[in-house]
Amino acid sequence: MTRVAVIATGPLATIQDLGRPGYQHLGVPRSGAADRVAMTLANRLVGNSEDAATIETTLGGLVFRCDTDTLVAVTGADTSVSVNGVAVGINSAVVARAGASVEVGTPHWGCRNYVAARGGFDVEPSLGSRSTDTLSGTGPAPLAQGDELIVGDAHQTWPATLHAPADTRRAGVVELTTFPGPRADRLTEP
């Protein structure tokens, strides 16, 4: 059984998968990865099923140690990734040897990264999903320093490739459409 020890989380690190659709009529949000494309890419790079649980880190700062040789991949925002201080790049699957520390830096562009380990992170599912939902309190708590995660067996065949080209497109101005939500009272008029 492979374990991953969380050394640092940065501003926020949570467990995410593709979410829990089908419960909105009961007031339970879908949640899941904010960037599903990046999350599923991380899983494909290590040979997991696309819905395997990953770590979603917001604004970097995640550091973890693997207790056995573990195939890991980091995707998402443009950031630095290192294993024992050696840069390994983003959108690549690499073997973190037993005892190695993996560090996800602060993104240069974007805000969320996804860390997949071959086998997926085996946390207790809630309503069919392993995703953390910080708004409703559903799913596992956000990660904290000292947490230990078990790597499961959600892997499939060995991945066809261990590297994917990085998305180099950058938007100059991003225009967002917004709608009032459960925390709209926290906003003020300009």
Residue frames relative to the residue before (quaternion, step in Angstrom):
aa qw qx qy qz dx dy dz
M 1.0000 0.0000 0.0000 0.0000 0.00 0.00 0.00
T 0.2758 -0.7646 0.5661 0.1375 3.56 -0.81 1.06
R 0.1032 -0.7748 0.6222 0.0436 3.53 -1.07 0.87
V 0.1863 -0.7433 0.6341 0.1037 3.50 -1.21 0.70
A 0.1989 -0.7846 0.5796 0.0943 3.58 -0.77 1.06
V 0.3285 -0.7426 0.5540 0.1837 3.57 -0.81 1.04
I 0.2048 -0.7923 0.5688 0.0828 3.55 -0.69 1.16
A 0.7737 -0.0727 0.0655 0.6260 3.60 1.05 -0.80
T 0.3096 -0.7886 0.5092 0.1517 3.58 -1.06 0.71
G 0.3744 -0.6666 0.5468 0.3412 3.61 1.08 -0.52
P 0.7972 -0.3079 0.1946 0.4815 3.62 -1.23 -0.30
L 0.7931 -0.1330 0.1083 0.5844 3.60 0.98 -0.80
A 0.0592 0.7596 -0.6456 0.0525 3.56 -0.94 0.93
T 0.0037 0.8057 -0.5890 0.0624 3.56 -0.79 1.07
I 0.4687 -0.6035 0.5458 0.3438 3.54 -1.33 0.16
Q 0.0413 0.8021 -0.5931 0.0556 3.57 -0.90 0.97
D 0.0529 -0.7304 0.6781 0.0623 3.51 -1.28 0.61
L 0.7576 -0.3668 0.2436 0.4818 3.63 -1.04 -0.55
G 0.6301 -0.5922 0.3153 0.3910 3.60 1.23 0.25
R 0.4545 -0.6672 0.5264 0.2668 3.51 -1.38 -0.13
P 0.0535 -0.8241 0.5638 0.0076 3.60 0.29 1.23
G 0.7161 0.4857 -0.3256 0.3812 3.53 -1.28 0.40
Y 0.6932 0.4526 -0.2886 0.4810 3.60 1.23 0.02
Q 0.3606 0.7614 -0.4820 0.2407 3.61 1.25 0.10
H 0.6295 0.5473 -0.3362 0.4373 3.61 1.04 -0.73
L 0.6826 0.4358 -0.2757 0.5178 3.58 1.29 -0.30
G 0.5825 -0.6064 0.3573 0.4066 3.57 1.32 0.09
V 0.5580 0.5768 -0.4046 0.4384 3.59 1.23 0.27
P 0.3438 -0.7639 0.5032 0.2121 3.61 -0.50 1.13
R 0.6318 -0.5471 0.3981 0.3783 3.55 -1.25 0.49
S 0.0508 -0.8168 0.5591 0.1325 3.59 0.92 -1.02
G 0.3665 0.7206 -0.5353 0.2446 3.61 -1.03 -0.62
A 0.7620 -0.3841 0.2700 0.4460 3.54 -1.35 0.03
A 0.4699 -0.6665 0.5052 0.2825 3.56 -1.02 0.82
D 0.7607 0.1953 -0.1099 0.6092 3.59 1.12 -0.69
R 0.2009 -0.8338 0.5054 0.0956 3.55 0.15 1.30
V 0.5989 0.5602 -0.3639 0.4416 3.61 1.09 -0.65
A 0.6840 0.4695 -0.2887 0.4779 3.61 0.86 -0.92
M 0.6479 0.5231 -0.3284 0.4458 3.60 0.98 -0.79
T 0.6942 0.4580 -0.2941 0.4709 3.59 0.85 -0.89
L 0.5932 0.5491 -0.3679 0.4596 3.61 1.11 -0.58
A 0.6309 0.5252 -0.3393 0.4592 3.61 0.91 -0.86
N 0.6717 0.4935 -0.2999 0.4640 3.58 0.92 -0.87
R 0.6513 0.5093 -0.3260 0.4584 3.61 0.93 -0.79
L 0.6474 0.5455 -0.3274 0.4196 3.60 0.99 -0.78
V 0.7433 0.3476 -0.2226 0.5265 3.60 1.14 -0.50
G 0.5677 -0.6437 0.3651 0.3607 3.59 1.27 0.16
N 0.4306 0.6857 -0.4741 0.3459 3.60 1.17 0.53
S 0.5637 -0.4910 0.4970 0.4407 3.51 -1.33 0.07
E 0.6171 -0.6055 0.3530 0.3578 3.59 -1.03 0.76
D 0.7212 0.4429 -0.2580 0.4660 3.60 1.10 -0.53
A 0.3570 0.7373 -0.5023 0.2769 3.61 1.20 0.26
A 0.5526 -0.6283 0.4436 0.3209 3.56 -1.12 0.71
T 0.1016 -0.7774 0.6207 0.0111 3.54 -1.04 0.97
I 0.4453 -0.6051 0.5521 0.3615 3.53 -1.35 -0.06
E 0.1602 -0.7464 0.6398 0.0888 3.56 -0.94 0.97
T 0.0641 -0.8024 0.5931 0.0168 3.57 -0.64 1.09
T 0.2442 -0.7724 0.5757 0.1110 3.55 -0.95 0.96
L 0.8564 -0.0038 -0.0714 0.5113 3.56 -0.73 1.21
G 0.6345 -0.6119 0.3137 0.3529 3.57 1.07 0.78
G 0.5410 0.6512 -0.4478 0.2877 3.51 -1.29 -0.41
L 0.4989 0.6533 -0.4354 0.3671 3.61 1.24 0.04
V 0.0348 0.7543 -0.6543 0.0402 3.54 -1.00 0.94
F 0.0896 0.7922 -0.5990 0.0745 3.56 -0.90 0.96
R 0.2792 -0.7447 0.5871 0.1508 3.55 -1.29 0.47
C 0.2884 -0.7490 0.5770 0.1514 3.56 -0.98 0.94
D 0.3566 -0.7576 0.5004 0.2203 3.61 -0.87 0.84
T 0.7510 0.1827 -0.1606 0.6138 3.61 1.28 -0.18
D 0.6645 -0.4463 0.3735 0.4688 3.60 -1.24 0.15
T 0.0294 0.8187 -0.5654 0.0960 3.57 -0.66 1.15
L 0.3339 -0.7137 0.5798 0.2071 3.57 -0.93 0.94
V 0.0205 0.8062 -0.5872 0.0687 3.58 -0.65 1.17
A 0.0760 -0.7668 0.6347 0.0591 3.55 -1.28 0.45
V 0.1491 -0.7590 0.6284 0.0828 3.55 -1.14 0.74
T 0.0017 0.7901 -0.6114 0.0438 3.57 -0.85 1.03
G 0.5462 0.6373 -0.4483 0.3076 3.55 -1.32 -0.05
A 0.8547 -0.0526 0.0675 0.5120 3.55 -1.02 -0.91
D 0.5579 -0.6032 0.4634 0.3320 3.56 -1.23 0.62
T 0.2295 0.7764 -0.5425 0.2240 3.57 -0.34 1.26
S 0.5004 -0.6032 0.5071 0.3587 3.53 -1.32 0.00
V 0.0943 -0.7618 0.6393 0.0446 3.55 -1.15 0.74
S 0.0243 0.8066 -0.5900 0.0273 3.57 -0.88 0.88
V 0.2059 -0.7231 0.6456 0.1339 3.51 -1.30 0.58
N 0.8239 -0.0917 -0.0140 0.5591 3.58 -0.54 1.24
G 0.7360 -0.4460 0.2215 0.4586 3.56 0.99 0.90
V 0.6159 0.5209 -0.3488 0.4772 3.62 1.26 -0.05
A 0.4367 -0.7092 0.4900 0.2574 3.59 -0.69 1.10
V 0.0971 -0.8101 0.5774 0.0302 3.57 -0.90 0.96
G 0.4957 -0.6865 0.4136 0.3346 3.59 1.20 -0.19
I 0.4814 -0.6474 0.5228 0.2754 3.46 -1.39 0.31
N 0.7992 0.2750 -0.2291 0.4829 3.57 -1.28 0.42
S 0.6153 0.4944 -0.3648 0.4939 3.57 1.07 0.77
A 0.3351 -0.7034 0.5858 0.2227 3.54 -1.12 0.70
V 0.0065 0.7916 -0.6093 0.0454 3.56 -0.88 0.97
V 0.4286 -0.6624 0.5410 0.2914 3.54 -1.20 0.48
A 0.1801 -0.7301 0.6518 0.0986 3.53 -0.83 1.08
R 0.3531 -0.7641 0.5039 0.1936 3.57 -0.46 1.21
A 0.6851 -0.4755 0.3493 0.4273 3.56 -1.21 0.45
G 0.8108 0.2293 -0.2021 0.4992 3.56 -0.81 1.04
A 0.5175 0.6564 -0.4128 0.3618 3.60 1.26 -0.16
S 0.3052 -0.7181 0.5956 0.1910 3.54 -1.20 0.68
V 0.1710 -0.7580 0.6245 0.0782 3.54 -0.97 0.95
E 0.0758 -0.8097 0.5819 -0.0006 3.56 -0.85 1.01
V 0.1778 -0.7504 0.6311 0.0835 3.53 -0.99 0.98
G 0.3226 -0.7901 0.4955 0.1616 3.58 -0.52 1.21
T 0.6560 -0.4658 0.4071 0.4324 3.52 -1.38 -0.06
P 0.4723 -0.7026 0.4433 0.2947 3.63 -0.72 0.96
H 0.4175 -0.6729 0.5567 0.2511 3.53 -1.20 0.71
W 0.7673 0.0275 0.0270 0.6401 3.54 1.23 -0.66
G 0.7397 0.3144 -0.2669 0.5318 3.58 -0.84 0.94
C 0.3352 -0.7818 0.4930 0.1827 3.56 -1.23 0.01
R 0.7864 0.2938 -0.1744 0.5147 3.63 1.08 -0.48
N 0.1163 -0.7602 0.6368 0.0543 3.51 -1.14 0.83
Y 0.2504 -0.7565 0.5912 0.1241 3.52 -1.26 0.59
V 0.1489 -0.7733 0.6144 0.0477 3.52 -0.87 1.05
A 0.0610 -0.7793 0.6237 0.0073 3.54 -0.77 1.12
A 0.1402 -0.7379 0.6531 0.0964 3.54 -1.15 0.72
R 0.5522 -0.6184 0.4302 0.3571 3.59 -0.94 0.84
G 0.7268 0.3353 -0.2975 0.5204 3.55 -0.52 1.26
G 0.3801 -0.7347 0.4774 0.2963 3.61 1.21 -0.43
F 0.4961 -0.6377 0.4959 0.3183 3.55 -1.23 0.41
D 0.2695 -0.8009 0.5260 0.0969 3.53 -0.66 1.22
V 0.1619 0.7511 -0.6165 0.1721 3.54 -0.06 1.36
E 0.6464 -0.5408 0.3721 0.3889 3.56 -1.22 0.46
P 0.3590 -0.7381 0.5224 0.2311 3.62 -0.74 0.98
S 0.1467 -0.7489 0.6401 0.0885 3.52 -1.27 0.58
L 0.8218 -0.0679 -0.0243 0.5651 3.59 -0.55 1.19
G 0.7475 -0.4510 0.2137 0.4383 3.55 0.92 0.96
S 0.7259 0.3624 -0.2322 0.5365 3.60 1.24 0.11
R 0.3604 -0.7162 0.5556 0.2201 3.54 -1.22 0.57
S 0.4375 0.7328 -0.4304 0.2939 3.61 1.28 0.11
T 0.3992 -0.6594 0.5893 0.2421 3.49 -1.22 0.75
D 0.0442 -0.7520 0.6566 0.0367 3.57 -0.99 0.85
T 0.2622 -0.8138 0.5001 0.1371 3.56 -0.21 1.27
L 0.6183 0.5585 -0.3536 0.4252 3.61 1.11 -0.55
S 0.7846 0.3091 -0.1674 0.5107 3.60 0.83 -0.96
G 0.4369 -0.7018 0.4589 0.3255 3.59 1.22 -0.33
T 0.4577 0.6795 -0.4469 0.3593 3.58 1.25 0.38
G 0.7647 0.3398 -0.2563 0.4837 3.58 -1.06 0.70
P 0.7387 -0.4128 0.2789 0.4541 3.57 -1.28 -0.10
A 0.5759 -0.5776 0.4502 0.3633 3.56 -1.20 0.53
P 0.6140 -0.5060 0.4213 0.4352 3.61 -1.17 0.37
L 0.5754 -0.6121 0.4158 0.3484 3.57 -1.08 0.70
A 0.1183 -0.7752 0.6185 0.0504 3.54 -1.19 0.65
Q 0.6412 -0.5033 0.4052 0.4138 3.54 -1.23 0.48
G 0.7738 0.3227 -0.2584 0.4800 3.57 -0.91 0.95
D 0.4976 0.6429 -0.4418 0.3792 3.61 1.21 -0.19
E 0.1664 -0.7482 0.6305 0.1221 3.55 -1.21 0.59
L 0.1583 -0.7855 0.5955 0.0577 3.53 -0.87 1.03
I 0.3177 -0.7214 0.5827 0.1977 3.55 -1.05 0.77
V 0.3108 -0.7168 0.5925 0.1965 3.55 -0.99 0.86
G 0.3302 -0.7929 0.4926 0.1404 3.54 -0.76 1.14
D 0.5574 -0.5960 0.4619 0.3474 3.53 -1.18 -0.65
A 0.2890 0.7836 -0.4966 0.2362 3.60 1.02 0.82
H 0.4454 0.6971 -0.4606 0.3218 3.59 1.19 0.35
Q 0.2963 -0.7156 0.6061 0.1813 3.48 -1.33 0.46
T 0.7886 -0.2014 0.1737 0.5544 3.60 -0.92 -0.80
W 0.6573 -0.4872 0.3768 0.4343 3.55 -1.26 0.30
P 0.5383 -0.6538 0.4094 0.3393 3.64 -0.88 0.84
A 0.5324 -0.6450 0.4556 0.3048 3.56 -1.13 0.75
T 0.7869 0.0671 -0.0292 0.6127 3.58 1.16 -0.58
L 0.3182 -0.7543 0.5456 0.1796 3.55 -1.16 0.57
H 0.7432 0.3126 -0.1971 0.5578 3.58 1.29 0.17
A 0.0875 -0.7651 0.6360 0.0501 3.57 -1.11 0.75
P 0.5352 -0.6213 0.4465 0.3581 3.62 -0.96 0.73
A 0.4682 -0.6714 0.5018 0.2798 3.55 -1.06 0.78
D 0.4519 -0.6493 0.5367 0.2933 3.56 -1.16 0.64
T 0.1230 -0.8351 0.5346 0.0406 3.60 -0.37 1.19
R 0.4453 0.6742 -0.4770 0.3460 3.61 1.22 0.13
R 0.0530 -0.7834 0.6191 0.0097 3.54 -1.00 0.86
A 0.2980 -0.7433 0.5706 0.1820 3.54 -0.86 0.93
G 0.4391 -0.6945 0.5035 0.2669 3.58 -0.90 0.92
V 0.7788 0.0231 0.0287 0.6262 3.54 0.86 -1.04
V 0.1801 -0.7687 0.6066 0.0939 3.53 -0.88 0.95
E 0.1658 -0.7821 0.5953 0.0800 3.55 -0.77 1.04
L 0.1254 -0.8111 0.5706 0.0266 3.55 -0.73 1.09
T 0.2613 -0.7047 0.6335 0.1838 3.54 -1.15 0.68
T 0.0895 -0.8212 0.5632 0.0189 3.57 -0.74 1.01
F 0.1525 -0.7518 0.6357 0.0861 3.51 -1.29 0.51
P 0.5779 -0.5817 0.4215 0.3873 3.61 -1.03 0.65
G 0.0914 -0.7994 0.5935 0.0180 3.54 -1.00 0.87
P 0.7822 -0.3726 0.2294 0.4435 3.57 -1.28 -0.18
R 0.7429 0.3486 -0.2250 0.5254 3.61 1.20 -0.26
A 0.2442 0.8083 -0.5021 0.1869 3.59 1.20 0.48
D 0.6069 0.5800 -0.3550 0.4113 3.60 1.10 -0.59
R 0.6174 0.5546 -0.3424 0.4405 3.60 1.22 -0.26
L 0.6287 0.5290 -0.3254 0.4680 3.58 1.29 -0.16
T 0.1955 -0.7654 0.6010 0.1213 3.55 -1.17 0.59
E 0.5692 -0.5684 0.4627 0.3727 3.55 -1.25 0.40
P 0.5158 -0.6498 0.4480 0.3333 3.64 -1.04 0.70
